[in-house]
Amino acid sequence: MKYLGEVKKILDMEISRDRSTSRFWLSQENFILKMLEMFNMAKIRLVTTLLACHFRLSSSKCSNPQGR
């Protein structure tokens, strides 16, 4: 076994790391792009939907079919 350097990708997820704050992020952008291509939606036009500035999202307003 040999050291191949810092991990950049695993299971097609990109890994980003910030050592100074001890945080890391996983990105599934490639997977999402593959799924969009599979369903012929890769070239759709994006639409932005704005929320009112007083609107707040919270878990108490979320309907949860699993009962958690």
N, C-alpha and C positions, 0 to 999 in steps of 0.2 A: 504494500500500500504506500502511496506517495502523496504528498501535499500538492494539491492542484491550485492553491490560492483561495481567495475569498469567494464564497458562493455568490453568484449573480443571478442564477435562475434554477428553480426546482419545480418539477411537474408543470412546466410551461408558465410558471408564475415568476415575474421579475421581483427581485429582492433589492430594496434600497435600505441603507443603514446610515444613521447619524450617530457616530460614536460619542460625540460630545454630550448629547442629551440621552444616550442609551435608548434610542428608539429605532424601530425598523418598520418598513411598509412593504406590503405585498401588492403587486399589481397584476390583474388578470386581463389587461387590455388586449393581449394577443388572442386569448380565448374568446373574448367578446367579439373581436373582429372576425374570427373564424366562424362563429355562430351567425353573425350577420350575413356573411358570405353564403353560408349554407342555406339560409332562408331567403336569399336574394334581397337582402335589405341593406347591403353595404353602402349603397349610393343614395340612401334616402335623405331627404332634406330635414334638418333639425329645426325644431320649433322651441322657442323659449317661453315658458309660462311663468309669469311673475306672481308672487304672493304679496298680499297687503303687508305693509311693514309691521302692523300690530299682530299679525298672525303668527302663532307659536306652535310648533309641533311638540307633542309630548307622548310618552308611552300610555298615559291614561286615556288619551283620545283615540288610541289605536284599537281596532277590533282584532282580537286574537283568537282564531278558530281552534288553536291548540290548548287554550285555557291556561297559559303560563302567566 
